[in-house]
């Protein structure tokens, strides 16, 4: 590889506008050596180089993200593995643009100390055995409200990928809601999450409108891998397949990190969103208070487990509480139960965790079918693990 020559090709392929307003793309290198050589070349450039600030390194997958006027100059280069659009991903049921699975008003105090979803999966029954102690969870979302009284104990060091000079403060609400269902804790008037002693590391990849680029999400996964997270919660989805995102999820999986992702809120019965659709993820669908598949939830064989996702009360901005519905909310319940599992059995691998969640789930009727789906059941799962404490670690 000739880094200087590639730099010239890239210069011609990139937008010449000062604002870099062209469509962003992800360019993956074939080898670590080629990627490292180009990064060394980049570091040798003057800080005032016109395109330097527009190129974002994606170390985890040996790639860069940058605006390209045309991909033709790069498509035939032998050391370029692939080029794809750096797609825009939107949260569903978040912030001011709430969809059909949106909110139903906010309250200064919740209706119950333990939300119905946490009770429904029987989490309180097993808190004497596990509360998620020492488990580190990367929540890739809009950040979190560090001032919320129910979250102060659980929010740990995170990162703001949109502005590295700022803390990952939530300016949307979605990330704060997810964090509360996973690990909220209070001794007074607030709520309690599924794993009240787990640690949440907010990874702000989504902006105040609930939007992020695939490259932002890849950087978020990279941070989680480097920072030693046990679980990554990804309560978002996209319809198009991304090889770059798949490579990032695979890297996290190989590092032993459990990836939990929402299946989507379109009510489809045949396919689910990415990254939930990747086999390395645990794909989550949503159920209602009555133990049925929520009408907004995507459904199908690709979903690994279902969990409460209808009218879920959790923490919100400004010390308040909000009711949201969606597979995002279901995903946070599953993440909480996995934290309970890992606290009891730290050696569990991602594939084994998925198997145990499904094996000890509650079977409920599937709509319009002569079949059943598997709904999350914390008590059965944790009771099984507690009986095996001291026995050989599950691979």
Phi, psi and omega in degrees: 000137174253099185301323181295317179295319178296323177300323178291317176301316181296321179302317180289330182280336183280160176298142178268353179293146182294334183271357180058042189280003180287169179295134180282147177226157175252121180250116181258139177269154183286328185224159176296325179297317179295318179297315181297321179296318179292323178296322177295320177297318180299319182290341180276348182285157176292141178303339180270005179304133189299332184254357187299319183285346182268351181261122181250120178286142177235080189303319188301325183244016179055060186213171171228158173239133181199159176282131181238130174287325180207143177263355183300318179298340184256339189299329184262003181287126188296332182268006173265119184282316181198156174227130179217158178295138174276084190293154176269130181246137181241136171291150178251136180071040183231152172055214186281348184251054185291134180273199182297339176257048189264206188267168180227039178099157180247158178224152175283334175227146182282161180286340182208146180295321177251110182302156187300324181295321178295320176292319185300322180274003176067033179295317182303332182296333186250006176301329174298339181262326182200137173234015178087020182306136173072002182272131184254125186239121173271115180259103181277106190197215183265009184101200180206156178273100182292346182267354182293128184300333181276352184244351185302325184285334190255344183278121181246191182302132176228205180208145175254104184282347178274333177207099186297344181276352182248155172289159180282059178288141182278125176244019181231313180117330185300312182296323177295321178296316179297315181300321181295317179295325181287311194215019177300151179206139179209155175250000184236256191253005184272207182242167177237132179272183185295317183236078191293352178248007177283163179252128178260128175248098182293130177242100185279102176248344182254141182276186185294341177268002180078032180240149178207156171271155176305321180298325176297319181292321178297318177296325178295316178296319178301315179299319180297320179295311182295330184268001174074038176292150175269327184222145170240121176264123181234087181271063179201171180198163178218152184278326185275147178280137177236116177295325180294315178294321178298319178297322179293316178297319178298320178297318178295317179299315180294336177279000178087013180270135178276124181254120182243128187221149181278146187276340180116157188245027183267359180068025180280151183248008185237326184217161182235172182284163165267147008273003179299330184286343177293138183296338180281346179271160167261112185272131188240130172254171186247146175238167181259177176301330182274006178074038177236160175297128180297140183300334180275345187285136168297152189218155176145178183294338182285347178277129183276322184206149176249155181206164181304130181216005182257125176049059181268121176273134177204181183294151182218173183297150177072026179073014182259187181226148184223147177258119178233152175236142178158165175292341173301316181291323177297320181300320181294329175296316181295317178302318179299317179294321178297324175298320176298320180295312184290330177294326179277323181226082185300339184275000182296134178268159184305316180297322179291321178299314178301317180297317181292320178300317181287320183296323185254022179283167173269131180273128177229158185293140176269136185296129175070014182226156175268056183209177182231154174246170184250118180255141183307135177221099185296317186298313180298316183294312183290322178299322177297316182292322182294332178287342183256003179299132182096347177271170182306142181296137176289137179275000000 
